[in-house]
Structures are given as C-alpha cells and as structure tokens.
Amino acid sequence: MKKLILAIILFVIALIPASIFVVLNYLSKATNTSIPYFPSTLLQSFKNPTLSSGFNFVMLGVDPRDDQLEKTQVSDSIIIGRLTQSWQIKLISIPRDLWIYSLDSKVNQIYPLSQEKISTQQSYEYIQNEFSKLTGQSVTRTLVLTTDNLIELTKIIGGVDVLQESTYTDKFYPNPEYVKNPSPKIPIYTTVVFPKGKLHLDEKNITEYVRSRKGQNEDGSGSNDPGRIQRQQLLLEALLTKLKSPDFISNPTNLLTLYNFWHQKIRTNITDRDIFSLILSGKKQLLDLNLTKTNIPAGENPQKDILYHPKTFINKQWVYIPVDKEYQAFQEYISGFLGTQL
C-alpha cells in the first residue's frame, strides 16, 4: 500500500512540470511569444520592478482624418493619468485647445510633431517630455488610442452601457456616406441623437459618441469640446467596469484576445514587465481597480477658471490660455488631483 501511495505521489510530482510546459506552450502559440517569455518577464519584474510604485502616463485619443471634410492627425482627446500602486486610476482631461507658449501651438499638435521623429521610441520620449514640462509631472508612459481601436475593443467586450443624463442631439455630424463618396446628391451632414437614459454603445454608434462636438443636450450642456470630454470620460469608465467584471475577466479566451489586441493594435510603451511589476507589488487585486476623473476648470472668466478663452484669438486660433504664463495654477491643480508633488 505504501509503495502504491509513493508511486501516485511521484506520478503527480512528475505531472507538474509537464502541465506547466503544456500551459506555457499554449500561451506561446496563443500570444505569438516564445515559451520562456512569460516566466522570464515575470522573474525580471520580481527581481527589478520597473513601475512598482505606480506611474504617470498621457493618453491621446487620435482620429486620423484624410477626407473631403478634414485632414488632420491632431489629438481629439488628451488625458493625463496616474496608475497607483493600490490600483487606482486617476484621469484628468486637458482641453485640446490649450495654448502652449513654448511650442507656439495648441497642445493637440504635440502628437503630430512627435510623428516627425526618427523612431517610435523618440516619438514617445518627445510626447512624454512635452507633457512633463507642461504639467510639472514626471510623465513616463504614453498610450495612443484611435477611433478604430475603440470600435474593435467594443466588439471584443460586447459593447458597454453608459447613463446619458439628457438627450444629446448633433445636427451637423459629418455624414459617413459623404465622407466615403463626396457627391452633391449626398448630404454633407447628418443628425445623431443619443437619448436620455441607459445607452448601449457598440461598433455601430461609438464613433459618433466620441467624435460629436457640435450638438448639445436638452438642458443646454454637453456642447463643443467640454461635452465631448465628458462623454469620453463616461466611456472610459464604462470600459473599465466591463473589462474588470468577473464575467469577462474569468474567461481565459477573453483575456488572450484582449492581450493580443493590446500588443497588436495599441500604440504604447507600457510593457508586460510594467504590468507584472504592479501586479507583484500591488496591495489590491485587479478586480479592485477603480477610476476617478476630473477636468481642468476652463471657461471665459480668468477670475475663477484656471484656463480661459481670451477676448482675442492667438495666431488666428480659438484657444484656452492659463491664468499665468508659467502654468503654475494649472500644474498645482493637476498635482493636487493626482496626489503628487511638483
């Protein structure tokens, strides 16, 4: 009997490395990586953590356009964020029309300027350096999302739900049919409506939701860039809620699909080693990840707004400027929200 028990124990022990190899081999094929990749990256993260105390990042929403109505690569949305060691994401939106005196241009030009660099790494470094100087924060990572990325992501996760507090209507949204085939017979603009209440966003309507900025809500809010920023923040919050939900995250196929999407489609210098470092040092589980968000106070009144629209244009452009040319109040607001020091 003792020999039988011993034989069973030895057999089970022998199965462990074989099982590990099978799992690693499967991951290797599913993610197009080498078999040692994940164990090696995990070990490196354990020995030399890169971002174990959290990090600041800039997220740029880019909607490349080259059609009859618009030709541009500027950033439609700009967010400074921080991922903390306790798995809290803090996001603060910056108006794309903020004027940068040192560049003699709007902040949304930083991304197009970065594309003039020789290498991808230099592009990331340029973006991070410019936003570090602007915000007074050490920005060490970059994340670039396109509208096509959002469409594909919503397909992967099966869409998301947001709460629309008031019916939003935009009567001057660029008609996709006209954009594809400009013709006098096709209206240049079309009307998009997002009704009040629970709104499901998927690949059919998410583009309009994040792009639209010429309409407004029934109560008069939600117009122009401030309204678009608010909708984009609602979307990010809904995406995070869906991605960390037990139903989604407990499915290995979902995780593999998401991993491949991240590496194949998203432009970022956030690495697997960065993520593993946070996972190994984090005080909370991934399911505890939460998000807080805010906007920079911007308007027409320099007495109460940190950013305001001057009475005259700058270089013939409608812009926001800081209440002080050194951006001190702007930087202090960001530092206070992120919980960091200047």
Residue pairs with C-beta under 8 A, 6 or more apart in sequence:
21 35
24 35
24 36
24 38
24 39
25 35
27 33
27 38
27 256
28 34
28 35
28 37
30 256
30 260
31 256
31 259
31 260
31 263
32 260
38 272
41 272
41 273
41 276
42 276
42 280
44 273
45 273
45 276
45 277
45 279
45 280
46 276
46 280
49 277
49 280
49 281
50 271
50 273
50 274
50 277
51 83
51 140
51 141
51 274
51 277
51 278
52 85
52 277
52 278
52 280
52 281
53 85
53 281
54 82
54 83
54 84
54 85
54 278
55 82
55 83
55 140
55 141
55 274
56 80
56 81
56 82
56 137
56 138
56 139
56 140
56 141
56 338
56 340
57 80
57 81
57 82
57 83
57 139
57 140
57 141
57 142
57 143
57 270
58 78
58 79
58 80
58 81
58 127
58 128
58 131
58 139
58 141
58 142
58 143
59 77
59 78
59 79
59 80
59 81
59 91
59 142
59 143
59 144
59 145
60 75
60 77
60 78
60 79
60 111
60 127
60 142
60 143
60 144
60 145
61 75
61 76
61 77
61 78
61 79
61 145
61 146
61 147
61 210
61 232
62 73
62 74
62 75
62 76
62 111
62 144
62 145
62 146
63 76
63 146
63 147
63 211
64 72
64 73
64 146
65 71
65 72
65 73
67 179
68 178
68 179
68 182
69 174
69 178
69 179
69 188
70 174
72 112
73 111
73 112
73 115
74 96
74 106
74 108
74 109
74 111
74 112
75 96
75 107
75 108
75 110
75 111
76 96
76 108
76 210
76 211
76 228
77 93
77 96
77 210
77 228
77 229
77 232
78 93
78 94
78 95
78 96
78 107
78 108
79 91
79 92
79 93
79 94
80 91
80 92
80 94
80 131
80 135
80 137
80 139
80 334
80 338
81 89
81 90
81 91
81 92
82 89
82 90
82 338
82 339
82 340
83 89
83 278
84 90
84 339
85 278
85 281
85 282
85 283
86 282
86 283
86 284
87 278
87 282
87 283
87 284
87 285
87 286
87 288
87 289
87 290
88 289
88 290
88 291
88 292
89 240
89 289
89 290
89 291
89 292
90 291
90 292
90 293
90 337
90 338
90 339
91 233
91 236
91 291
91 292
91 293
91 294
92 293
92 294
92 295
92 296
92 334
92 337
92 338
93 229
93 232
93 233
93 293
93 294
93 295
93 296
94 107
94 296
95 107
95 225
95 226
95 229
95 296
95 298
95 307
95 320
96 106
96 107
96 108
96 225
97 106
97 107
97 108
97 225
97 317
97 318
97 319
97 320
98 106
98 107
98 307
98 319
98 320
98 321
98 322
99 105
99 106
99 107
99 314
99 317
99 319
99 320
99 321
100 106
100 107
100 109
100 110
100 130
100 134
101 325
102 133
103 109
103 110
103 113
103 130
104 315
105 113
106 317
106 319
107 134
110 126
110 127
110 130
110 131
111 127
111 144
113 126
114 123
114 124
114 126
114 127
115 123
117 123
117 125
117 126
120 267
121 269
124 142
124 269
127 142
128 139
128 140
128 141
128 142
131 137
131 139
132 138
132 139
134 327
135 330
135 331
135 334
136 327
136 331
136 334
136 335
136 342
137 331
137 334
137 335
137 338
137 340
137 342
141 268
141 269
141 270
141 274
142 267
142 268
142 269
143 266
143 267
143 268
143 270
144 266
144 267
144 268
145 266
147 207
147 210
147 211
149 265
149 266
150 206
150 207
150 210
150 235
151 203
151 206
151 207
152 203
152 261
152 265
153 239
153 261
154 160
154 201
154 202
154 203
154 206
155 202
155 203
156 254
156 257
156 258
156 261
157 239
157 242
157 243
157 248
157 254
158 202
158 242
159 200
159 201
159 202
159 203
160 200
160 201
160 235
160 238
160 239
160 241
160 242
161 198
161 199
161 200
161 201
161 238
162 198
162 199
162 201
162 231
162 234
162 235
162 237
162 238
163 197
163 198
163 199
163 234
164 194
164 195
164 196
164 197
164 198
164 199
165 196
165 217
166 196
166 217
166 218
166 219
166 221
166 222
167 193
167 194
167 195
167 196
167 217
167 218
168 193
168 194
168 212
168 215
168 216
168 217
168 218
168 222
168 227
168 231
169 191
169 192
169 193
169 194
169 215
169 216
169 218
170 191
170 192
170 193
170 208
170 212
170 213
170 214
170 215
171 189
171 191
171 214
171 215
172 189
172 214
172 215
173 189
173 190
173 191
173 192
173 208
173 211
173 212
173 214
173 215
174 188
174 189
174 190
175 186
175 187
175 188
175 189
175 190
176 190
177 186
177 190
178 186
178 187
178 188
178 189
192 205
192 208
192 212
192 215
194 205
194 209
196 218
201 209
201 235
201 238
206 235
209 231
209 235
210 228
210 231
210 232
210 235
211 228
212 228
212 231
213 223
213 224
213 225
213 227
213 228
214 223
214 224
215 222
215 223
215 227
216 222
216 223
216 227
217 223
217 227
221 227
222 230
222 231
226 295
226 298
229 295
230 295
233 293
233 295
236 291
236 293
237 291
237 293
240 289
240 291
242 248
243 249
243 258
244 286
244 287
244 289
246 287
248 254
249 255
249 286
249 287
262 268
279 286
294 337
296 306
296 307
296 330
296 333
296 334
297 304
297 305
297 306
297 307
297 333
298 305
298 306
298 307
298 308
298 309
298 320
299 305
299 307
299 308
299 309
300 308
300 309
301 308
302 308
302 323
305 323
306 322
306 323
306 329
306 330
306 333
307 320
307 321
307 322
307 323
307 330
308 320
308 321
308 323
309 318
309 319
309 320
309 321
310 319
310 321
313 319
314 321
322 329
322 330
323 329
323 330
331 342
332 342
335 341
335 342
